[in-house]
Amino acid sequence: MAARLQRMSRLMLKTLREDPADAETLSHRLLVRAGYVRRTAAGIWTWLPLGKQVLENVTRIVREEMDAAGAQEVLLPALLPREPYETTGRWTEYGELLFRLTDRKGADYLLGPTHEEIFTQVVKDQCTSYKDLPVMLYQIQTKYRDEARPRSGVLRGREFLMKDSYSFDTSDEELAESYRLHREAYVRIFTRLGLDHRIVSAVSGAMGGSASEEFLAPAAAGEDTFADCPSCGYAANTEAVTFPLKPAGNPLGHPPLQELDTPGTPTIETLAEHLGVPASATLKNLLVKVDGEITAVGVPGDREVDLGKLAEHLAPATVELVTAEDFTGRPALVRGYVGPQGLAGIALRYLADPRVAPGTSWITGANKPDTHARNVVCGRDFEVDEYLDVATVEPGDPCPSCGAGLRLDRAIEIGHIFQLGRKYADAFGLDVLGRDGKPVRVTMGSYGIGVSRAVAALAEQTADDKGLCWPDEVAPADVHLVAAGRGAQTELALELADRLAAAGVRVLVDDRTGVSPGVKFTDAELIGVPRILVVGRGAAQGLVELRDRRTGEREEVPVEAAVERLAG
Amino acid sequence: MAARLQRMSRLMLKTLREDPADAETLSHRLLVRAGYVRRTAAGIWTWLPLGKQVLENVTRIVREEMDAAGAQEVLLPALLPREPYETTGRWTEYGELLFRLTDRKGADYLLGPTHEEIFTQVVKDQCTSYKDLPVMLYQIQTKYRDEARPRSGVLRGREFLMKDSYSFDTSDEELAESYRLHREAYVRIFTRLGLDHRIVSAVSGAMGGSASEEFLAPAAAGEDTFADCPSCGYAANTEAVTFPLKPAGNPLGHPPLQELDTPGTPTIETLAEHLGVPASATLKNLLVKVDGEITAVGVPGDREVDLGKLAEHLAPATVELVTAEDFTGRPALVRGYVGPQGLAGIALRYLADPRVAPGTSWITGANKPDTHARNVVCGRDFEVDEYLDVATVEPGDPCPSCGAGLRLDRAIEIGHIFQLGRKYADAFGLDVLGRDGKPVRVTMGSYGIGVSRAVAALAEQTADDKGLCWPDEVAPADVHLVAAGRGAQTELALELADRLAAAGVRVLVDDRTGVSPGVKFTDAELIGVPRILVVGRGAAQGLVELRDRRTGEREEVPVEAAVERLAG
């Protein structure tokens, strides 16, 4: 079947030599410079012809593999009524991330950030018996999230294309199977896309390691950090790394608590230097307000509290930092010198990192100005109300699985698979008639791929200093044909373009007049079609040059050999 | 290449025996009953698996023909910033039809109802020279309009799928060529879709008949009415029918104006009956407020003023009906007895239908209670400030082209092509460098196809009392294979399904157990796949039944002959 032939003389394409001023990441710079995308508003993008083709290629691969996995394609609206999101509480929980609007009658609507609610309603309407399940539904559809800082081009937009799917089963075993089918489909999709990817655990071990996994594309521009263990293969988003709680012996076996005069040491750094101890020997206590109530969070002094993790752990409660005013009228709270041994007396909750285990001994604040205490022992001098993994993870931290040192890497989240369970089915009363004639509550899975983001992730992973460099199946063409000269060379190029297209090869031919060969070569490298075929001076002798965009290898070959190789 | 094989035992599909309570039109009833679409909110629809397939088939045909016409596909966002729509005035002009919203920073956005503004900006950014033009761009994208009365299912939704395209040229001749390319592509698209369609003039003759045409699909459920002439082939949306202004002789040749005592005749009906004259001999004068200013509109008494047409003619001015309060303090305006001969004195504008031509004589209000006047002559007793075609068109009205009687029919607008000219280019200063080195203002065309609406229009035109009945290329399958019985019949049906799919035939096979043959046949007719192949009792003798969904013809044929015929 004949393939697409595009002539650059007619293609709407303007390449740029300069990086756009606001571009932070490689993919953002190159996708704009090569004329694939154009900014319409903050985090809102237009896909120009070449960009739309790449997006469509990614979409096609996703669709083919979802179909092959047995999922059924549907299309839900983006403009959604408030009520179902009120039912699950997400109308409020999403906060400012949700675009909300009102119609002419004053009814509330939102632009869907994800569609669990509506899919649950659809299945409740369509499926009534266990015979109707399992069912896996997907859509490739536009999503909206009002990100606080939209950036990195199409990597994190406010309007973006997503493949979201949902599975509906009557048992945990069936859900596990739907999850497995999605996991395998995702591996096939990312492999076909040519995306280097890692599957990492996305939730704490306490919830079961297989209940949620992320597909990450390692890339410097990534906003996620994942930890992996070179020894045992453990891999997890740093947000999901959990350290086991290991009690460190008898709390009563330590020397007694001793107060230390430590003038001018309100920070861990000043304290550790003053005492000549490592920061890890000290206990840092951060005060936050959880739903307005002051709460202390303890982590070893060489760590920070990851506020994002903390907020996630405590959601839907709100988490704020305390301000100077919160200390007013609370003489027991001494700023910079808080110690957990003083908190029980004033009824403050104490949350701590698992390293603050029973039997561990710390140097920490003495709840008096300019004073610290040593030999402050967990289980003797203070108690932890709840253990939470909210400390930052550092390279070399012990692998929770085998104890070897963890590596940390940046990555882009390109997929997420999640065993939701019955949360949404409970909210909407989604039951089907079971084999025994009694209602069975349905259990769900939710699975997402960022389709427009995958384009950016691919650009990040495959580009080089010359420009984009697409994998075969995603590229806007199979071959970029450059007519280096006018007249006979352009004629031969166009003739070759016709022959290749007729043979099923997708061709982008640079037949522009008034553009120098140098500019054409630079553009070809920027645009990133995998193979470049140059019709230049050798054409008179029946020779053309075949270049590999990725390796830069060049080879002069007879015209017929080139056609045969490209069409073969 | 193997084609899609769908097993109904696994397909998410629930057909309904009863019409949905709120369904007004045939397509609405049947698309819901056959499980193609499901309502999510007023005018906002979910496309279920079979519906999504039909929508995708329509999309593919539109895309192929737009590509063949040389248009380039792009994808613009739906969430758009206010500024460009402020530049053209449409932020305000759209009124309540526009969905507006605010982001977390308080910036104003809208959901795009159509994208002229953004396309103009894109081209201004991408094209700088006459060499970059002509360019035709299109997208297949979701549009939003907050319709006052969303109804008729996907025929008139508030979120809908549209193909919109835009042409950019440097001369009127080139624009005419881009327009022609679109017109031809549209004919190919609607022909391939199997949509019976008419091309009608969509604007008044004064603006030039070819500047805007509509593609209408005749259907009882249509919201548009078009007039066509069986004699000369003239066809126009009734909104665009214009009648020539034909002066009717010397205004001074009539008898003098004479007042008549007509008690209790405030309506045309009562007046005509009282005087024993046809309604067409009377002149009806409607009072409206145009941007708040009272204005009279005169039409022959057997006509109504089409307020939609009037509003369109006077846009962007607002048009409202007068209320009782508007008569307060205006003794010269006597409700029910207004005549144009009294308006000049009180400085009221008088707009009128072309039939109120100079020299015509009328019976109309005398501007006194219970009094009318006869021999009220245009050009002698009153003047018309402006002639407008705002009267309703009636069957039998003279064709503006040849004078024969017009026919009127209901239709669905499925496409619109429009030579916009320089309105948007002027608003954004869209110039390119001309051949002579001087800037040339660009001229534009705008072209739309309602993709989701085309599905409904097809359903309207092709359905019968048994259900849907899709044309081949649009249908969700080529053949609907019904396993009438269990065991061997189901096995044979599945085997045939595999063979047909392998041969490239798209198959929907009803392999459901516990469903009677009668229900399966009813469902097959409701779903509307063009060919139905029944594997029933004859299967033991190697015979199957081939049914044509449209004609109802049935034929018993040997299995191999059926395969050959379907796969041939």
Chai-1 contact restraints between the chains, C-beta under 6 A:
chainA,res_idxA,chainB,res_idxB,connection_type,confidence,min_distance_angstrom,max_distance_angstrom,comment,restraint_id
A,M12,B,Q72,contact,1.0,0.0,6.0,A-B,restraint_1
A,M12,B,Q126,contact,1.0,0.0,6.0,A-B,restraint_2
A,M12,B,V135,contact,1.0,0.0,6.0,A-B,restraint_3
A,K14,B,Q126,contact,1.0,0.0,6.0,A-B,restraint_4
A,T40,B,P77,contact,1.0,0.0,6.0,A-B,restraint_5
A,A41,B,P81,contact,1.0,0.0,6.0,A-B,restraint_6
A,I44,B,P77,contact,1.0,0.0,6.0,A-B,restraint_7
A,I44,B,L79,contact,1.0,0.0,6.0,A-B,restraint_8
A,T46,B,L76,contact,1.0,0.0,6.0,A-B,restraint_9
A,W47,B,V74,contact,1.0,0.0,6.0,A-B,restraint_10
A,W47,B,L75,contact,1.0,0.0,6.0,A-B,restraint_11
A,L48,B,V74,contact,1.0,0.0,6.0,A-B,restraint_12
A,P49,B,Q72,contact,1.0,0.0,6.0,A-B,restraint_13
A,P49,B,V74,contact,1.0,0.0,6.0,A-B,restraint_14
A,K52,B,E73,contact,1.0,0.0,6.0,A-B,restraint_15
A,K52,B,V74,contact,1.0,0.0,6.0,A-B,restraint_16
A,K52,B,L75,contact,1.0,0.0,6.0,A-B,restraint_17
A,Q72,B,M12,contact,1.0,0.0,6.0,A-B,restraint_18
A,Q72,B,P49,contact,1.0,0.0,6.0,A-B,restraint_19
A,E73,B,K52,contact,1.0,0.0,6.0,A-B,restraint_20
A,V74,B,W47,contact,1.0,0.0,6.0,A-B,restraint_21
A,V74,B,L48,contact,1.0,0.0,6.0,A-B,restraint_22
A,V74,B,P49,contact,1.0,0.0,6.0,A-B,restraint_23
A,V74,B,K52,contact,1.0,0.0,6.0,A-B,restraint_24
A,L75,B,W47,contact,1.0,0.0,6.0,A-B,restraint_25
A,L75,B,K52,contact,1.0,0.0,6.0,A-B,restraint_26
A,L76,B,T46,contact,1.0,0.0,6.0,A-B,restraint_27
A,P77,B,T40,contact,1.0,0.0,6.0,A-B,restraint_28
A,P77,B,I44,contact,1.0,0.0,6.0,A-B,restraint_29
A,P77,B,E159,contact,1.0,0.0,6.0,A-B,restraint_30
A,L79,B,I44,contact,1.0,0.0,6.0,A-B,restraint_31
A,L79,B,E159,contact,1.0,0.0,6.0,A-B,restraint_32
A,P81,B,A41,contact,1.0,0.0,6.0,A-B,restraint_33
A,E96,B,R104,contact,1.0,0.0,6.0,A-B,restraint_34
A,F99,B,L101,contact,1.0,0.0,6.0,A-B,restraint_35
A,L101,B,F99,contact,1.0,0.0,6.0,A-B,restraint_36
A,L101,B,L101,contact,1.0,0.0,6.0,A-B,restraint_37
A,D103,B,D146,contact,1.0,0.0,6.0,A-B,restraint_38
A,R104,B,E96,contact,1.0,0.0,6.0,A-B,restraint_39
A,R104,B,D146,contact,1.0,0.0,6.0,A-B,restraint_40
A,V122,B,T46,contact,1.0,0.0,6.0,A-B,restraint_41
A,Q126,B,M12,contact,1.0,0.0,6.0,A-B,restraint_42
A,Q126,B,K14,contact,1.0,0.0,6.0,A-B,restraint_43
A,V135,B,M12,contact,1.0,0.0,6.0,A-B,restraint_44
A,D146,B,D103,contact,1.0,0.0,6.0,A-B,restraint_45
A,D146,B,R104,contact,1.0,0.0,6.0,A-B,restraint_46
A,E159,B,P77,contact,1.0,0.0,6.0,A-B,restraint_47
A,E159,B,L79,contact,1.0,0.0,6.0,A-B,restraint_48
